[in-house]
Amino acid sequence: MRASRGSEANRWIWLAPSVLWLVFVLLLPLGFIIAVSFAERGLYGGVHWRFGLENYRRALDPLYFPIYARSFLMAAVTTALCLLIGYPVAYAIALRVNPKWKHALLVLSILPFWTSFLLRTYAWMFLLRAEGFVNTLLLTWGVIERPISWLLYSDFAVVIGQLYGELPFAILPLYVALERVDVRVIEAAMDLGANRWHVFWRVVVPLTRPGIITALVLVFIPSLGAFITPDLLGGAKSAMLGTVIQNQFVQRNPPMGSALSVLLILAVLALLLVAWRAAGVKERQ
Amino acid sequence: MATATSAIRVEGVTKRYGVVTALEAVSLEVERGEFLTLLGPSGSGKTTLLRVIAGLERPDEGRVYLGGEDVTDLPPYRRRVHTVFQQYVLFPHLNVYKNVAFGLEQKRLPRREIERRVAAALELVRLSGYERRWPHELSGGEQQRVALARALVLEPEALLLDEPLAALDLQLRKEMQRELKRLQREVGISFLMVTHDQEEALALSDRLAVIAGGRLQQIGTPREVYENPETAFVATFLGSANVFEAEVMARENGDALLALCGRTVRVSLNGRRLEGSRAQVAVRPEKIALRARPLRKTDLVQLEGVIEERLYLGDATHWRVRVGDHSVLVTEPNRPGSRAEAFRDGQRVFLCWARESIVVLSQ
């Protein structure tokens, strides 16, 4: 506020890196995609700069609805499983484990990030395919007589791959929220007659709601637009939003791909708004 | 004092943390409707004892009874005692109404009854109209009242209070002390309060128990414990005391003849046993009078000393007087015309006190 803090020009110098970053990495590409989404497909895969709503009309064709629904469902299943598995893990690390192991366990939970997502997805193919590790093991043990065919190139495989990739994004925010829960509040609840079940549902879960919402957002949004996992692990019939968008670009139709991308962004924004309001209620408390 | 009527009974409770013994064979009984205070320095085990009674800690040995029922193996949520914690620990995600209703909702009572009882509890702690407020909007004193209402609304066998006033500033603390006493009389529930504040303990308790090093030192009415402390620790922890070494000259009919700072004094043993030839006695500083000249023909104990130090504390003056090897503390209220005001450092004075003011301590 004071004059000694520097002039107007000085302030802009400090802001410059973030502004440049925003402009070149976010706003320009986004603007480009929005512009392209209203354009037409060129004859040889280029963009023909004649504007219209044709791409959006096609994108909102009922033909695509099952794909949207599937993407939504798969993302929802992935998110639900991430919370179901991530919450107990985060709970154990934050409140149950000897404090000196906390950091080691957290590092372990994000360890998969140390290799590329593509490589890890290939690893899952290796594990799940017909003559893969899982089937071989089950055959050797005599649990099955014939390889399970739905392990790979199926919705099952897509969910497994997504779950594996997104789980750390659920565990970390949940851990942060659980770490902040005052153990004395839990004791107070037990002292006032709440058994473990009630303590969990009436105290721990409400207190960690911001973390739960963050985890939901962080897992659901990437899952909705995912294309590597459905592309590599999914079956031939299992088109999803991410793969459809990818295909448009591969099949030299950038305007259509852009329109689908813009719709995805809008859907995500709407979801963020809902999550933000849900978290906002909490903040007022 | 029939056992069946006691609200809380603790029998031989021992609790160890690794090599540290937090509680050692503590036995204690809180009568129905009694206000009992556990007084002790920090780390004395008083909070641990409260947590053992609440069920938040398991004792290594001993039993805990509530209303005559053995609850040692019951989890906290099955025990009919509730705690008011030091930092209140309200539920931050629930408003005042929901905080107070929390315990009632666990019991799945009808909504009408919950509403009625919450309203009554809030009225009891004078917070009617605060139902929709959030804990973080309340002052420390108000949060404390919510914590009290939240526990009292469940009509417990006894209320456990863990340093309930420690986080409040002095003015509010005095106010809440009276408030606690009023509440306890009104609801007639036993209160077991932990504190390290001796004044609080003296002012509020029907009985107080001094605890140190995980052991119960003495238990009795505030007057009993203050006037007749059993050990040097209790004498100096509850108020202050001058502790003298004395030689036992003779014993007869519950009295003893002691050689104290070169005088021979006959004191009552008050039922205490005196073994060996040496004894410790205590004299409270406010029971000693300072005089410029000795009294002749008196029944009082009189010792000659030299003023070492004078501390003016507003309502009273504290003197240090050198008597032989002892530095004796004397306190006098500052009344108009107090003769003591005239004394200077280095002045020769006489300390006098009644024989009855001498308490023989157990070793």
Interface residues (C-beta under 8 A of the other chain):
Chain A: D182 R184 V185 E187 A188 A189 M190 D191 L192 G193 A194 N195 H198 R202 V203 P206 L207 R209 K282 Q285
Chain B: A54 G55 L56 P75 P76 Y77 H82 T83 F85 Q87 V89 L90 F91 P92 H93 L94 N95 F102 G103 Q106 K107 W134 R150 A151 L154
